[in-house]
Amino acid sequence: ASVGAVGTDIGTVTVTQSGGTTFSSTVGAAAVTLTDTTGTIQFDGALTATDLNTAAQGYNVSILGGSTITNAVTFSNTGTTQIGDATGDTNTFNGGVTATAGAVTASGTIATSEDALALGAVTLVEAQTLSLDTAETGAGAITIASLTGVAGGSSEDVTLTSGSGTITVSGAIGTDIGTLTLQENDAGATGAVSLQGSVSAGTLTTFAQAYDVSLTGAVNAITADTTFLNTGAITIGDAAGDSSTFTGGLDTTAGGTENFAGTVAATDNQIDIGAANVTAAATINGGTGAINTAALTLADGVTLTVGTGGSGAPTIASVAGTAGGTASNLTLNSTGTASVGAVGTDIGTVTVTQSGGTTFSSTVDAATLAITDTADAQTVSLQGDVTLTSGLTTGSDSYNVSLTGASNSIAGTTTFAQGGTLTLGDGTGDSTDFAGGLVATAPSSISAQGTVKADGGTGVLTLGDADTGVTVAADLQVGGTSTGTISLGDATLADGATLTVGAGAANQIDLDAVSGTAGGTASNLTLNTTGAVTVAEAVGTDIGTVTVTQSGGTT
């Protein structure tokens, strides 16, 4: 059937059944009732009605000329419902609209007057824009099963605006989507946006308003540089297997609460993250782009990996686990220079897989610190107090390690295997307790001051050997309550420095040469043990006083 204009005091327009019906012009009526048809009932002109009723039969409905419907509409037909075919079309359902019984094709603006808008699987129209709008101040929720563009040709843009109502897309958003816009720049835009399926779009646009945004699909891909401007919560990923790639870069620093899980990546571009919770195992990777984060809090048992071997430099304000439960872990893996603030609260293993030098500028409190590698001649610098309840390990490459916190405690026997330098302390009040002992013969040189000790047990303290000398940069005491052997390679004392070997325990002490620095203030050597002392080489060059406080014999 083909029908022209319908209007002027028309009560009800009913299509009981047909082989397909096309209304080629405007339709105005109190009610439009669609019962059944074989094929499609199509409205080419503007449709205006108080009520639009559809029956649950397998026909299609197409509204192509715009519409205004006063009361709530539910499209019960199980065929395809098409609402609009061009960007300029406007369809207003003042009482809300539901179209979930069948597939949906949509374009233009679909609006309600602060009422709910629910659509099933939506296919867009080639090169056209879709805007779903439930008004800026109302609580009209938007729910959508999925949004799919048209492959090839020009992309399709989508705007979702719900005021204080929530926006939920339970399935995927993708296939040639250009710009995906979430909410609008209006103070009434406070409704949370939840994108639960995978999202693929050229650009993701948000506004500086107090709404939440979450992307929790398995695979998310945004091409353009993405800045989340919304000031509510930002969630990217909710499982370890999720992957979210922001090719042009990512900035989430405007958000309130931030949550991350899975892989969050940029393709050789910068990533900036505010204070955030890492809710499942996560990897942050900017390739050659820098990675900057505020304070990060790791959920129980979570491992956070920053970098995957690229040259982007990580800067992390702090990392904390969650007290109680399973310890969490931090891994740094970048050839760039890394900077990390305080690390602590139920942290298991901190691993430096590789770096262009790493600075821990504050405390490190963990079970284990494992330094696998760092660029030759670069330094892993621990500037704050270090507490390791299991131990410290280093790899054998030619990087440097520096511990300069005021009070350090390291469990287990510590072997410094790196071929670069070792620095222990940068002030005479600094103290490092290697509880199970210390072996440092691989480093190219050692500089120490303050106190280097092993308290309790029989742990040995070996600082240097015939190939590795020890520079005593200021007053240094080597020894604690452990009764293990204390051994030093050739020791060179800075002007005015006193080297004290032993703290009164029954240590065997083995020294090579001990010398001061020519000119300036003389330096001093003190030996204090109830064990035997052997000084195998000369003591001299600007040495002031040699004191044997006690010993079990000194040679």
KOLTIDO-959564 format. One record per residue (C-alpha): x, y, z; residue in one letter. Coordinates in steps of 0.5 Angstrom, whole numbers, m for minus. Layout:
% KOLTIDO-959564
{atom {X; Y; Z}; 'A'};
...
//
This chain:
% KOLTIDO-959564
{atom {0; 0; 0}; 'A'};
{atom {2; 7; m1}; 'S'};
{atom {m1; 13; 2}; 'V'};
{atom {0; 20; 2}; 'G'};
{atom {m1; 26; 7}; 'A'};
{atom {m5; 24; 13}; 'V'};
{atom {m8; 29; 18}; 'G'};
{atom {m13; 34; 20}; 'T'};
{atom {m17; 32; 26}; 'D'};
{atom {m15; 24; 25}; 'I'};
{atom {m16; 20; 31}; 'G'};
{atom {m13; 13; 29}; 'T'};
{atom {m9; 11; 24}; 'V'};
{atom {m9; 3; 24}; 'T'};
{atom {m5; m2; 19}; 'V'};
{atom {m8; m8; 21}; 'T'};
{atom {m4; m12; 16}; 'Q'};
{atom {m1; m11; 9}; 'S'};
{atom {4; m13; 4}; 'G'};
{atom {8; m7; 6}; 'G'};
{atom {6; 0; 7}; 'T'};
{atom {9; 7; 5}; 'T'};
{atom {7; 14; 8}; 'F'};
{atom {10; 18; 3}; 'S'};
{atom {8; 25; 6}; 'S'};
{atom {7; 27; 13}; 'T'};
{atom {2; 23; 18}; 'V'};
{atom {m1; 27; 24}; 'G'};
{atom {m6; 23; 28}; 'A'};
{atom {m8; 22; 35}; 'A'};
{atom {m6; 15; 35}; 'A'};
{atom {m2; 10; 30}; 'V'};
{atom {m3; 3; 31}; 'T'};
{atom {2; m2; 27}; 'L'};
{atom {m1; m9; 28}; 'T'};
{atom {2; m13; 22}; 'D'};
{atom {5; m13; 15}; 'T'};
{atom {9; m17; 11}; 'T'};
{atom {16; m13; 10}; 'G'};
{atom {16; m6; 12}; 'T'};
{atom {12; 0; 14}; 'I'};
{atom {15; 6; 12}; 'Q'};
{atom {14; 14; 14}; 'F'};
{atom {18; 18; 9}; 'D'};
{atom {15; 25; 12}; 'G'};
{atom {14; 28; 19}; 'A'};
{atom {10; 23; 23}; 'L'};
{atom {6; 27; 29}; 'T'};
{atom {2; 23; 34}; 'A'};
{atom {0; 22; 41}; 'T'};
{atom {1; 15; 41}; 'D'};
{atom {5; 10; 37}; 'L'};
{atom {3; 3; 38}; 'N'};
{atom {7; m3; 35}; 'T'};
{atom {5; m11; 35}; 'A'};
{atom {10; m16; 37}; 'A'};
{atom {10; m19; 30}; 'Q'};
{atom {16; m20; 25}; 'G'};
{atom {15; m13; 21}; 'Y'};
{atom {20; m7; 20}; 'N'};
{atom {18; 0; 22}; 'V'};
{atom {22; 6; 18}; 'S'};
{atom {21; 13; 20}; 'I'};
{atom {25; 17; 15}; 'L'};
{atom {22; 24; 16}; 'G'};
{atom {23; 26; 23}; 'G'};
{atom {17; 25; 28}; 'S'};
{atom {14; 27; 35}; 'T'};
{atom {11; 22; 39}; 'I'};
{atom {8; 25; 46}; 'T'};
{atom {7; 19; 50}; 'N'};
{atom {12; 13; 51}; 'A'};
{atom {13; 8; 45}; 'V'};
{atom {16; 1; 45}; 'T'};
{atom {17; m2; 38}; 'F'};
{atom {15; m9; 39}; 'S'};
{atom {16; m11; 32}; 'N'};
{atom {21; m16; 32}; 'T'};
{atom {24; m14; 25}; 'G'};
{atom {28; m8; 24}; 'T'};
{atom {27; m1; 27}; 'T'};
{atom {30; 5; 23}; 'Q'};
{atom {29; 11; 26}; 'I'};
{atom {32; 17; 21}; 'G'};
{atom {37; 16; 15}; 'D'};
{atom {41; 22; 15}; 'A'};
{atom {44; 27; 20}; 'T'};
{atom {39; 32; 20}; 'G'};
{atom {33; 28; 22}; 'D'};
{atom {30; 29; 29}; 'T'};
{atom {26; 24; 32}; 'N'};
{atom {23; 26; 39}; 'T'};
{atom {19; 21; 44}; 'F'};
{atom {17; 26; 49}; 'N'};
{atom {15; 20; 54}; 'G'};
{atom {21; 16; 52}; 'G'};
{atom {23; 10; 47}; 'V'};
{atom {24; 3; 47}; 'T'};
{atom {27; m1; 41}; 'A'};
{atom {30; m8; 44}; 'T'};
{atom {25; m13; 40}; 'A'};
{atom {29; m13; 34}; 'G'};
{atom {35; m10; 30}; 'A'};
{atom {36; m2; 30}; 'V'};
{atom {38; 2; 25}; 'T'};
{atom {39; 10; 27}; 'A'};
{atom {41; 17; 25}; 'S'};
{atom {40; 24; 26}; 'G'};
{atom {38; 26; 33}; 'T'};
{atom {33; 21; 37}; 'I'};
{atom {31; 25; 43}; 'A'};
{atom {26; 24; 49}; 'T'};
{atom {24; 29; 54}; 'S'};
{atom {28; 27; 60}; 'E'};
{atom {25; 20; 59}; 'D'};
{atom {29; 13; 58}; 'A'};
{atom {32; 11; 52}; 'L'};
{atom {33; 4; 50}; 'A'};
{atom {36; 1; 44}; 'L'};
{atom {38; m6; 42}; 'G'};
{atom {44; m7; 37}; 'A'};
{atom {44; m1; 33}; 'V'};
{atom {47; 0; 26}; 'T'};
{atom {49; 7; 24}; 'L'};
{atom {48; 10; 17}; 'V'};
{atom {54; 11; 12}; 'E'};
{atom {57; 17; 13}; 'A'};
{atom {52; 20; 18}; 'Q'};
{atom {52; 22; 25}; 'T'};
{atom {47; 19; 31}; 'L'};
{atom {46; 23; 37}; 'S'};
{atom {42; 20; 43}; 'L'};
{atom {39; 26; 48}; 'D'};
{atom {35; 25; 54}; 'T'};
{atom {36; 32; 56}; 'A'};
{atom {41; 36; 60}; 'E'};
{atom {38; 36; 67}; 'T'};
{atom {33; 30; 67}; 'G'};
{atom {35; 23; 69}; 'A'};
{atom {33; 20; 63}; 'G'};
{atom {37; 14; 62}; 'A'};
{atom {40; 11; 56}; 'I'};
{atom {41; 4; 55}; 'T'};
{atom {44; 1; 48}; 'I'};
{atom {46; m6; 46}; 'A'};
{atom {51; m4; 41}; 'S'};
{atom {53; 1; 36}; 'L'};
{atom {56; m1; 30}; 'T'};
{atom {58; 3; 24}; 'G'};
{atom {59; 2; 17}; 'V'};
{atom {65; m1; 14}; 'A'};
{atom {69; 3; 9}; 'G'};
{atom {67; 10; 6}; 'G'};
{atom {67; 16; 11}; 'S'};
{atom {66; 15; 19}; 'S'};
{atom {60; 15; 23}; 'E'};
{atom {60; 20; 29}; 'D'};
{atom {56; 18; 36}; 'V'};
{atom {54; 23; 41}; 'T'};
{atom {51; 20; 48}; 'L'};
{atom {48; 26; 52}; 'T'};
{atom {43; 24; 58}; 'S'};
{atom {44; 29; 63}; 'G'};
{atom {44; 26; 70}; 'S'};
{atom {41; 20; 67}; 'G'};
{atom {46; 14; 66}; 'T'};
{atom {49; 12; 60}; 'I'};
{atom {50; 4; 59}; 'T'};
{atom {53; 1; 52}; 'V'};
{atom {53; m7; 54}; 'S'};
{atom {56; m9; 48}; 'G'};
{atom {61; m7; 43}; 'A'};
{atom {62; 0; 40}; 'I'};
{atom {66; 0; 33}; 'G'};
{atom {67; m1; 26}; 'T'};
{atom {69; 6; 23}; 'D'};
{atom {66; 10; 28}; 'I'};
{atom {69; 17; 28}; 'G'};
{atom {68; 21; 34}; 'T'};
{atom {65; 18; 40}; 'L'};
{atom {62; 24; 45}; 'T'};
{atom {60; 22; 52}; 'L'};
{atom {55; 27; 55}; 'Q'};
{atom {56; 35; 54}; 'E'};
{atom {59; 41; 57}; 'N'};
{atom {53; 43; 62}; 'D'};
{atom {53; 43; 69}; 'A'};
{atom {47; 38; 69}; 'G'};
{atom {51; 33; 65}; 'A'};
{atom {53; 28; 72}; 'T'};
{atom {50; 21; 69}; 'G'};
{atom {55; 16; 69}; 'A'};
{atom {57; 13; 63}; 'V'};
{atom {59; 5; 62}; 'S'};
{atom {62; 2; 56}; 'L'};
{atom {62; m5; 58}; 'Q'};
{atom {64; m8; 51}; 'G'};
{atom {70; m7; 47}; 'S'};
{atom {70; 0; 44}; 'V'};
{atom {74; 2; 37}; 'S'};
{atom {73; 10; 35}; 'A'};
{atom {78; 15; 32}; 'G'};
{atom {77; 20; 37}; 'T'};
{atom {74; 20; 44}; 'L'};
{atom {71; 26; 47}; 'T'};
{atom {69; 28; 54}; 'T'};
{atom {68; 35; 58}; 'F'};
{atom {70; 38; 64}; 'A'};
{atom {63; 36; 68}; 'Q'};
{atom {62; 31; 74}; 'A'};
{atom {60; 25; 71}; 'Y'};
{atom {64; 18; 71}; 'D'};
{atom {66; 14; 65}; 'V'};
{atom {68; 7; 65}; 'S'};
{atom {71; 3; 59}; 'L'};
{atom {71; m4; 61}; 'T'};
{atom {71; m8; 55}; 'G'};
{atom {76; m13; 53}; 'A'};
{atom {79; m9; 47}; 'V'};
{atom {79; m2; 47}; 'N'};
{atom {82; 2; 41}; 'A'};
{atom {82; 10; 41}; 'I'};
{atom {86; 13; 35}; 'T'};
{atom {87; 20; 37}; 'A'};
{atom {91; 23; 43}; 'D'};
{atom {85; 22; 49}; 'T'};
{atom {84; 27; 55}; 'T'};
{atom {79; 25; 60}; 'F'};
{atom {76; 32; 62}; 'L'};
{atom {71; 29; 66}; 'N'};
{atom {72; 30; 74}; 'T'};
{atom {68; 24; 76}; 'G'};
{atom {71; 17; 76}; 'A'};
{atom {75; 14; 71}; 'I'};
{atom {76; 7; 70}; 'T'};
{atom {80; 4; 64}; 'I'};
{atom {79; m4; 64}; 'G'};
{atom {77; m8; 70}; 'D'};
{atom {81; m15; 69}; 'A'};
{atom {88; m17; 67}; 'A'};
{atom {86; m19; 60}; 'G'};
{atom {83; m13; 58}; 'D'};
{atom {87; m8; 53}; 'S'};
{atom {86; m1; 52}; 'S'};
{atom {90; 3; 47}; 'T'};
{atom {90; 10; 46}; 'F'};
{atom {95; 11; 40}; 'T'};
{atom {96; 18; 40}; 'G'};
{atom {97; 19; 48}; 'G'};
{atom {93; 19; 54}; 'L'};
{atom {91; 24; 60}; 'D'};
{atom {87; 22; 66}; 'T'};
{atom {89; 27; 71}; 'T'};
{atom {83; 31; 71}; 'A'};
{atom {79; 25; 74}; 'G'};
{atom {77; 24; 81}; 'G'};
{atom {77; 17; 83}; 'T'};
{atom {81; 13; 77}; 'E'};
{atom {82; 5; 76}; 'N'};
{atom {86; 1; 72}; 'F'};
{atom {87; m6; 70}; 'A'};
{atom {90; m10; 64}; 'G'};
{atom {94; m6; 59}; 'T'};
{atom {94; 1; 58}; 'V'};
{atom {98; 3; 52}; 'A'};
{atom {100; 9; 48}; 'A'};
{atom {104; 8; 41}; 'T'};
{atom {110; 12; 42}; 'D'};
{atom {106; 17; 46}; 'N'};
{atom {106; 20; 53}; 'Q'};
{atom {101; 17; 58}; 'I'};
{atom {99; 22; 64}; 'D'};
{atom {95; 18; 70}; 'I'};
{atom {93; 22; 76}; 'G'};
{atom {92; 18; 83}; 'A'};
{atom {89; 11; 81}; 'A'};
{atom {87; 4; 84}; 'N'};
{atom {90; m1; 80}; 'V'};
{atom {85; m7; 81}; 'T'};
{atom {88; m12; 77}; 'A'};
{atom {94; m14; 74}; 'A'};
{atom {96; m8; 69}; 'A'};
{atom {101; m6; 64}; 'T'};
{atom {102; 1; 63}; 'I'};
{atom {106; 2; 56}; 'N'};
{atom {108; 8; 52}; 'G'};
{atom {113; 6; 48}; 'G'};
{atom {118; 11; 47}; 'T'};
{atom {113; 16; 50}; 'G'};
{atom {114; 18; 57}; 'A'};
{atom {109; 15; 63}; 'I'};
{atom {107; 20; 69}; 'N'};
{atom {103; 18; 74}; 'T'};
{atom {101; 20; 81}; 'A'};
{atom {100; 16; 87}; 'A'};
{atom {98; 9; 85}; 'L'};
{atom {95; 4; 90}; 'T'};
{atom {95; m4; 88}; 'L'};
{atom {90; m9; 90}; 'A'};
{atom {92; m15; 94}; 'D'};
{atom {96; m20; 89}; 'G'};
{atom {96; m15; 83}; 'V'};
{atom {103; m14; 79}; 'T'};
{atom {104; m7; 76}; 'L'};
{atom {109; m7; 70}; 'T'};
{atom {111; 0; 68}; 'V'};
{atom {114; 0; 61}; 'G'};
{atom {115; m6; 56}; 'T'};
{atom {122; m5; 54}; 'G'};
{atom {121; 2; 50}; 'G'};
{atom {125; 8; 52}; 'S'};
{atom {119; 12; 55}; 'G'};
{atom {121; 15; 62}; 'A'};
{atom {117; 13; 67}; 'P'};
{atom {116; 18; 73}; 'T'};
{atom {111; 15; 79}; 'I'};
{atom {109; 19; 85}; 'A'};
{atom {109; 13; 89}; 'S'};
{atom {106; 6; 89}; 'V'};
{atom {103; 2; 95}; 'A'};
{atom {99; m4; 96}; 'G'};
{atom {93; m6; 100}; 'T'};
{atom {94; m8; 107}; 'A'};
{atom {93; m15; 109}; 'G'};
{atom {92; m20; 104}; 'G'};
{atom {97; m22; 99}; 'T'};
{atom {102; m18; 97}; 'A'};
{atom {103; m14; 91}; 'S'};
{atom {109; m13; 86}; 'N'};
{atom {112; m7; 82}; 'L'};
{atom {116; m8; 76}; 'T'};
{atom {120; m3; 72}; 'L'};
{atom {122; m5; 65}; 'N'};
{atom {124; 1; 60}; 'S'};
{atom {130; 4; 57}; 'T'};
{atom {129; 11; 59}; 'G'};
{atom {131; 14; 66}; 'T'};
{atom {126; 12; 71}; 'A'};
{atom {124; 16; 78}; 'S'};
{atom {119; 13; 83}; 'V'};
{atom {117; 16; 90}; 'G'};
{atom {115; 12; 96}; 'A'};
{atom {114; 4; 95}; 'V'};
{atom {111; 1; 101}; 'G'};
{atom {105; m2; 104}; 'T'};
{atom {104; m10; 103}; 'D'};
{atom {109; m10; 97}; 'I'};
{atom {112; m16; 95}; 'G'};
{atom {117; m16; 90}; 'T'};
{atom {120; m9; 86}; 'V'};
{atom {123; m11; 80}; 'T'};
{atom {128; m7; 75}; 'V'};
{atom {128; m11; 69}; 'T'};
{atom {132; m6; 65}; 'Q'};
{atom {132; 2; 66}; 'S'};
{atom {136; 8; 63}; 'G'};
{atom {138; 9; 71}; 'G'};
{atom {133; 9; 76}; 'T'};
{atom {132; 13; 82}; 'T'};
{atom {128; 11; 88}; 'F'};
{atom {127; 18; 91}; 'S'};
{atom {123; 16; 98}; 'S'};
{atom {123; 10; 102}; 'T'};
{atom {122; 3; 99}; 'V'};
{atom {119; m2; 104}; 'D'};
{atom {118; m9; 100}; 'A'};
{atom {120; m16; 101}; 'A'};
{atom {125; m17; 95}; 'T'};
{atom {128; m12; 91}; 'L'};
{atom {131; m15; 84}; 'A'};
{atom {135; m11; 80}; 'I'};
{atom {136; m15; 74}; 'T'};
{atom {139; m10; 69}; 'D'};
{atom {140; m3; 68}; 'T'};
{atom {144; 1; 62}; 'A'};
{atom {152; 1; 63}; 'D'};
{atom {154; 6; 67}; 'A'};
{atom {147; 8; 70}; 'Q'};
{atom {145; 8; 77}; 'T'};
{atom {140; 5; 81}; 'V'};
{atom {139; 10; 86}; 'S'};
{atom {136; 8; 93}; 'L'};
{atom {135; 15; 96}; 'Q'};
{atom {130; 14; 102}; 'G'};
{atom {130; 9; 107}; 'D'};
{atom {130; 1; 105}; 'V'};
{atom {127; m4; 108}; 'T'};
{atom {127; m11; 105}; 'L'};
{atom {124; m17; 109}; 'T'};
{atom {127; m22; 104}; 'S'};
{atom {133; m20; 100}; 'G'};
{atom {136; m16; 95}; 'L'};
{atom {139; m19; 88}; 'T'};
{atom {143; m15; 83}; 'T'};
{atom {144; m18; 76}; 'G'};
{atom {152; m18; 73}; 'S'};
{atom {152; m12; 68}; 'D'};
{atom {156; m6; 69}; 'S'};
{atom {151; m1; 72}; 'Y'};
{atom {152; 2; 79}; 'N'};
{atom {148; 1; 85}; 'V'};
{atom {147; 7; 91}; 'S'};
{atom {144; 6; 98}; 'L'};
{atom {144; 13; 101}; 'T'};
{atom {138; 12; 106}; 'G'};
{atom {139; 14; 113}; 'A'};
{atom {137; 7; 116}; 'S'};
{atom {136; 1; 111}; 'N'};
{atom {135; m6; 113}; 'S'};
{atom {136; m12; 108}; 'I'};
{atom {134; m19; 110}; 'A'};
{atom {138; m25; 107}; 'G'};
{atom {145; m25; 105}; 'T'};
{atom {146; m20; 100}; 'T'};
{atom {151; m21; 94}; 'T'};
{atom {152; m15; 89}; 'F'};
{atom {153; m18; 83}; 'A'};
{atom {153; m12; 78}; 'Q'};
{atom {160; m10; 75}; 'G'};
{atom {159; m2; 76}; 'G'};
{atom {160; 2; 82}; 'T'};
{atom {157; 1; 89}; 'L'};
{atom {155; 6; 94}; 'T'};
{atom {153; 5; 101}; 'L'};
{atom {151; 11; 105}; 'G'};
{atom {152; 19; 103}; 'D'};
{atom {153; 21; 111}; 'G'};
{atom {156; 19; 117}; 'T'};
{atom {149; 18; 120}; 'G'};
{atom {147; 13; 115}; 'D'};
{atom {146; 6; 117}; 'S'};
{atom {145; m1; 113}; 'T'};
{atom {144; m7; 116}; 'D'};
{atom {145; m13; 112}; 'F'};
{atom {142; m18; 116}; 'A'};
{atom {144; m25; 113}; 'G'};
{atom {151; m22; 111}; 'G'};
{atom {154; m18; 105}; 'L'};
{atom {158; m20; 99}; 'V'};
{atom {161; m14; 94}; 'A'};
{atom {167; m17; 90}; 'T'};
{atom {164; m16; 83}; 'A'};
{atom {163; m8; 83}; 'P'};
{atom {168; m4; 80}; 'S'};
{atom {169; 0; 86}; 'S'};
{atom {166; 1; 93}; 'I'};
{atom {164; 8; 96}; 'S'};
{atom {162; 7; 104}; 'A'};
{atom {161; 12; 110}; 'Q'};
{atom {156; 11; 116}; 'G'};
{atom {155; 4; 118}; 'T'};
{atom {155; m2; 114}; 'V'};
{atom {153; m8; 119}; 'K'};
{atom {150; m15; 120}; 'A'};
{atom {146; m16; 126}; 'D'};
{atom {145; m23; 129}; 'G'};
{atom {148; m29; 127}; 'G'};
{atom {154; m31; 123}; 'T'};
{atom {153; m27; 117}; 'G'};
{atom {160; m25; 113}; 'V'};
{atom {161; m18; 111}; 'L'};
{atom {166; m18; 105}; 'T'};
{atom {167; m11; 102}; 'L'};
{atom {172; m11; 96}; 'G'};
{atom {178; m16; 94}; 'D'};
{atom {184; m16; 91}; 'A'};
{atom {181; m13; 84}; 'D'};
{atom {175; m8; 88}; 'T'};
{atom {178; m3; 93}; 'G'};
{atom {174; 1; 98}; 'V'};
{atom {173; 9; 98}; 'T'};
{atom {172; 11; 106}; 'V'};
{atom {168; 17; 104}; 'A'};
{atom {167; 19; 111}; 'A'};
{atom {167; 16; 118}; 'D'};
{atom {165; 9; 117}; 'L'};
{atom {164; 3; 121}; 'Q'};
{atom {164; m4; 118}; 'V'};
{atom {161; m9; 123}; 'G'};
{atom {155; m11; 128}; 'G'};
{atom {153; m16; 132}; 'T'};
{atom {154; m22; 127}; 'S'};
{atom {160; m26; 129}; 'T'};
{atom {162; m27; 121}; 'G'};
{atom {168; m26; 118}; 'T'};
{atom {169; m18; 116}; 'I'};
{atom {174; m17; 110}; 'S'};
{atom {176; m11; 106}; 'L'};
{atom {180; m10; 100}; 'G'};
{atom {185; m4; 99}; 'D'};
{atom {181; 1; 103}; 'A'};
{atom {183; 9; 102}; 'T'};
{atom {180; 14; 107}; 'L'};
{atom {178; 21; 105}; 'A'};
{atom {182; 26; 109}; 'D'};
{atom {180; 26; 116}; 'G'};
{atom {176; 20; 116}; 'A'};
{atom {176; 14; 121}; 'T'};
{atom {175; 7; 119}; 'L'};
{atom {173; 3; 125}; 'T'};
{atom {172; m5; 123}; 'V'};
{atom {169; m9; 128}; 'G'};
{atom {164; m7; 133}; 'A'};
{atom {166; m12; 139}; 'G'};
{atom {163; m18; 137}; 'A'};
{atom {168; m24; 135}; 'A'};
{atom {169; m23; 128}; 'N'};
{atom {175; m25; 124}; 'Q'};
{atom {178; m19; 121}; 'I'};
{atom {182; m19; 114}; 'D'};
{atom {184; m13; 111}; 'L'};
{atom {189; m11; 105}; 'D'};
{atom {192; m4; 105}; 'A'};
{atom {189; 2; 109}; 'V'};
{atom {192; 8; 107}; 'S'};
{atom {189; 16; 108}; 'G'};
{atom {189; 21; 102}; 'T'};
{atom {196; 25; 102}; 'A'};
{atom {195; 32; 104}; 'G'};
{atom {190; 35; 109}; 'G'};
{atom {187; 32; 115}; 'T'};
{atom {190; 25; 117}; 'A'};
{atom {185; 19; 117}; 'S'};
{atom {185; 14; 123}; 'N'};
{atom {184; 6; 123}; 'L'};
{atom {180; 3; 129}; 'T'};
{atom {180; m5; 130}; 'L'};
{atom {175; m7; 135}; 'N'};
{atom {174; m15; 135}; 'T'};
{atom {175; m21; 140}; 'T'};
{atom {177; m25; 134}; 'G'};
{atom {183; m25; 130}; 'A'};
{atom {186; m19; 126}; 'V'};
{atom {190; m20; 120}; 'T'};
{atom {192; m14; 116}; 'V'};
{atom {196; m17; 110}; 'A'};
{atom {199; m10; 107}; 'E'};
{atom {201; m4; 109}; 'A'};
{atom {198; 2; 113}; 'V'};
{atom {200; 9; 111}; 'G'};
{atom {200; 15; 107}; 'T'};
{atom {197; 20; 112}; 'D'};
{atom {194; 16; 117}; 'I'};
{atom {194; 19; 124}; 'G'};
{atom {192; 14; 129}; 'T'};
{atom {191; 6; 129}; 'V'};
{atom {188; 4; 135}; 'T'};
{atom {187; m4; 137}; 'V'};
{atom {181; m3; 142}; 'T'};
{atom {181; m10; 143}; 'Q'};
{atom {182; m17; 139}; 'S'};
{atom {184; m24; 139}; 'G'};
{atom {191; m23; 136}; 'G'};
{atom {193; m18; 131}; 'T'};
{atom {198; m19; 125}; 'T'};
//
